[in-house]
Protein backbone atom coordinates (compact mmCIF):
# COMPACT_ATOMS: atom_id res chain seq x y z
CA UNK A 1 0.00 0.00 0.00
CA UNK A 2 1.41 3.40 -0.96
CA UNK A 3 1.81 6.18 1.56
CA UNK A 4 -0.78 8.95 1.37
CA UNK A 5 0.57 12.35 0.29
CA UNK A 6 -0.82 15.21 2.33
CA UNK A 7 -2.09 18.49 0.86
CA UNK A 8 0.82 20.22 2.66
CA UNK A 9 3.33 17.96 0.91
CA UNK A 10 1.70 18.55 -2.48
CA UNK A 11 1.83 22.32 -1.99
CA UNK A 12 5.51 22.14 -1.04
CA UNK A 13 6.23 20.09 -4.20
CA UNK A 14 4.38 22.70 -6.26
CA UNK A 15 6.28 25.58 -4.68
CA UNK A 16 9.61 23.79 -5.11
CA UNK A 17 8.85 23.10 -8.77
CA UNK A 18 8.03 26.76 -9.39
CA UNK A 19 11.04 28.16 -7.55
CA UNK A 20 13.46 25.76 -9.22
CA UNK A 21 11.99 26.40 -12.67
CA UNK A 22 10.82 22.81 -13.24
CA UNK A 23 7.60 23.94 -14.92
CA UNK A 24 7.40 20.86 -17.15
CA UNK A 25 6.80 18.72 -14.03
CA UNK A 26 4.07 20.85 -12.44
CA UNK A 27 1.06 19.60 -14.40
CA UNK A 28 1.71 16.15 -12.93
CA UNK A 29 0.71 17.50 -9.51
CA UNK A 30 -2.83 18.18 -10.77
CA UNK A 31 -5.77 15.84 -11.33
CA UNK A 32 -6.88 15.26 -14.92
CA UNK A 33 -9.98 17.42 -14.34
CA UNK A 34 -8.38 19.98 -12.01
CA UNK A 35 -9.65 23.56 -11.91
CA UNK A 36 -7.35 26.51 -11.15
CA UNK A 37 -8.84 29.92 -10.51
CA UNK A 38 -6.46 32.90 -10.61
CA UNK A 39 -8.77 35.31 -8.87
CA UNK A 40 -6.79 38.54 -9.35
CA UNK A 41 -5.43 37.87 -12.86
CA UNK A 42 -5.97 41.24 -14.60
CA UNK A 43 -6.09 40.17 -18.26
CA UNK A 44 -5.32 36.49 -18.68
CA UNK A 45 -7.61 33.57 -18.07
CA UNK A 46 -9.01 33.52 -14.55
CA UNK A 47 -10.03 29.86 -14.79
CA UNK A 48 -8.02 27.02 -16.26
CA UNK A 49 -9.62 23.59 -16.50
CA UNK A 50 -7.85 20.28 -16.95
CA UNK A 51 -4.32 18.98 -16.67
CA UNK A 52 -3.72 19.45 -20.40
CA UNK A 53 -4.56 23.16 -20.25
CA UNK A 54 -2.38 23.54 -17.16
CA UNK A 55 0.50 21.82 -18.92
CA UNK A 56 0.19 24.33 -21.77
CA UNK A 57 0.03 27.23 -19.31
CA UNK A 58 3.13 26.07 -17.44
CA UNK A 59 5.00 25.64 -20.75
CA UNK A 60 4.06 29.21 -21.69
CA UNK A 61 5.30 30.52 -18.34
CA UNK A 62 8.55 28.58 -18.67
CA UNK A 63 9.16 29.94 -22.16
CA UNK A 64 8.38 33.59 -21.40
CA UNK A 65 9.01 34.28 -17.73
CA UNK A 66 11.68 36.93 -17.20
CA UNK A 67 11.88 36.07 -13.49
CA UNK A 68 13.59 33.86 -11.01
CA UNK A 69 11.39 33.32 -7.97
CA UNK A 70 12.43 32.50 -4.42
CA UNK A 71 9.79 31.75 -1.80
CA UNK A 72 10.08 33.24 1.67
CA UNK A 73 7.95 33.47 4.78
CA UNK A 74 5.94 30.39 3.78
CA UNK A 75 3.05 29.59 6.12
CA UNK A 76 0.79 26.60 5.46
CA UNK A 77 -2.46 26.44 7.38
CA UNK A 78 -4.37 23.23 7.63
CA UNK A 79 -8.15 23.51 7.77
CA UNK A 80 -11.01 21.52 9.25
CA UNK A 81 -11.31 19.89 5.82
CA UNK A 82 -8.49 17.32 5.51
CA UNK A 83 -8.28 17.89 1.74
CA UNK A 84 -7.70 21.67 2.02
CA UNK A 85 -4.69 23.79 2.94
CA UNK A 86 -4.22 27.54 2.74
CA UNK A 87 -0.68 28.67 1.97
CA UNK A 88 0.66 32.19 2.34
CA UNK A 89 4.09 33.29 1.14
CA UNK A 90 6.07 35.99 -0.59
CA UNK A 91 8.12 35.60 -3.71
CA UNK A 92 11.37 37.42 -3.97
CA UNK A 93 11.24 38.24 -7.66
CA UNK A 94 14.54 38.64 -9.50
CA UNK A 95 14.23 40.13 -12.99
CA UNK A 96 16.88 38.43 -15.14
CA UNK A 97 17.21 41.28 -17.69
CA UNK A 98 17.54 44.18 -15.27
CA UNK A 99 18.82 42.50 -12.13
CA UNK A 100 16.05 44.28 -10.24
CA UNK A 101 14.55 42.51 -7.23
CA UNK A 102 11.08 43.03 -5.79
CA UNK A 103 8.50 41.10 -3.78
CA UNK A 104 5.12 39.64 -4.60
CA UNK A 105 2.57 38.36 -2.07
CA UNK A 106 0.65 35.12 -2.61
CA UNK A 107 -2.14 33.09 -1.07
CA UNK A 108 -3.28 29.75 -2.43
CA UNK A 109 -6.20 27.60 -1.31
CA UNK A 110 -5.59 24.04 -2.47
CA UNK A 111 -7.90 21.04 -2.44
CA UNK A 112 -5.89 17.84 -2.78
CA UNK A 113 -7.48 14.43 -3.27
CA UNK A 114 -5.55 11.19 -3.72
CA UNK A 115 -2.28 13.14 -3.81
CA UNK A 116 -3.33 15.43 -6.68
CA UNK A 117 -4.58 19.02 -6.75
CA UNK A 118 -8.24 18.98 -7.80
CA UNK A 119 -8.98 22.66 -7.19
CA UNK A 120 -6.90 25.73 -6.54
CA UNK A 121 -7.87 29.33 -5.85
CA UNK A 122 -4.79 31.45 -6.37
CA UNK A 123 -4.48 34.98 -5.05
CA UNK A 124 -1.18 36.24 -6.50
CA UNK A 125 -0.11 39.86 -6.67
CA UNK A 126 -0.07 39.97 -10.47
CA UNK A 127 0.28 43.74 -10.48
CA UNK A 128 3.62 43.50 -8.64
CA UNK A 129 4.86 41.04 -11.27
CA UNK A 130 3.65 43.26 -14.11
CA UNK A 131 5.41 46.28 -12.61
CA UNK A 132 8.57 44.22 -12.00
CA UNK A 133 8.85 43.34 -15.67
CA UNK A 134 8.08 46.90 -16.79
CA UNK A 135 4.84 45.90 -18.49
CA UNK A 136 2.46 48.39 -16.89
CA UNK A 137 1.83 50.26 -20.19
CA UNK A 138 0.88 46.96 -21.87
CA UNK A 139 -1.49 46.17 -19.00
CA UNK A 140 -3.20 49.55 -19.34
CA UNK A 141 -3.58 49.01 -23.09
CA UNK A 142 -5.01 45.53 -22.54
CA UNK A 143 -7.47 46.80 -19.93
CA UNK A 144 -8.59 49.67 -22.16
CA UNK A 145 -9.27 47.16 -24.95
CA UNK A 146 -11.69 45.10 -22.87
N, C-alpha and C positions, 0 to 999 in steps of 0.2 A: 504494500500500500504506500502511495507517495505521500510525502509530507505536505500539508496544506500551507499555501502561501498567503500571508495576511495582507490586507489592504495596505498597511504601513510598508511592508516589504515591497509591494508592487509600486507604490509611490516612489520609494527610494530608488528602485531600478529605473523608473521613468526619469527621475531627476538626474541620476548618474548618466543615463544615456544622452540626455540633453546637454549637460555640462561637459561631457567628453566628446560631443559631436558625433555620436554614433546614431544618427538619425535613421539610418537604414534598418536598425533593429527595433525601433520604437513601436511600429505598427503591431509587432508580435506580442506586445503587452495588452492589446485590446481584443475584445471579443469580436467575432465576425460581424455582428450587428450593433456594435458599439455606437453610442451617440456622444459627441463632444460639442458642448455649447461654449462659445467664446463670447461671453456676455457683453464685454466692453469693446469688442472689435469695431473700430470706427467705419471701415469700408469693406473689409473682406467678408467672407461667409461667417455668420454667427452660429451656424449649426453644420456639423459635418457628420454624416451617417455612414457607417460601415468601415471595416478594416481596410478595404481597398482604397476608399477615398482618403483615409488617414495616411495610408502609405504614400499616396500621391502628394498629399500636403507636406509630409515630412521630407520627401524628396525635393520638393520646391524650396522648402526652408533651407535644407542642406546646400542646395545649389546657389542660393541667393543671399544668404545671411551674411551681413558684414561684421557680425559680432562674435566674440567669444564670451561665454556666460559662465560665471562662477556663483554658486548658491551660497548664501550666508544667512545666519539667523533662522534656520529651518526649525519650525515647530509643527509637529503633527499631532492633531487632536483626534482621539478616538471618540466615537459617538455611541449613543444607546442602540444604534443599529450596527450589528457586527460586520456588515458589508461596507460601511461608510467611514471614511476618514476625511478630515478637513486639514489641509496643509497650508501653512503660511510661511513665506520666505521672501528674501530679497535677492535679486540677481545683481551682481556687480557686472556691468556691461562694458566690455572693452571693444571699442571700435577699431578694427584692424587697420583701416586706411588712415585714420587720423591719430591713432594712439590715445584718443580721448576715452576717459572712463566716467561712467555715471551709474546710477542705481535705478532699479525698476522693482516695484512691489508686486507681489503675486499672492493669490489665494486660489486654491483648487479644492473642490468638493468631489471626491472620487467614490464611485460605487464599484466594488470589486466582487465578482462572483466566480468561483472555481479558478481563482488565480489570475483572472483577466478583468480588465477595466470594461464595464458594460455601460457606464455613464459617467461623464465628467462635466462639471460646470466650472469653467476657468475664468477667473477674474484677474487678468494681467493688466499692468499699466502700459497699454499699447502706445499711449501718447508719449511716454518717456522714451520708448524705443524709437518712435518716429522722430522725435527731436534729436535723439542721440545719433541717428544716421543722417541728419540734416534734411529730412524729407517733409518738413512741415508745409512748404509751399505746395507740394504734390498732394498732401492730404487736403488742404483747403480747396484745391482745384477739384479733387474727387468728390468732396462734400458738396461743393457748389453744383456739380453735375448730377446730383441725385434727383 
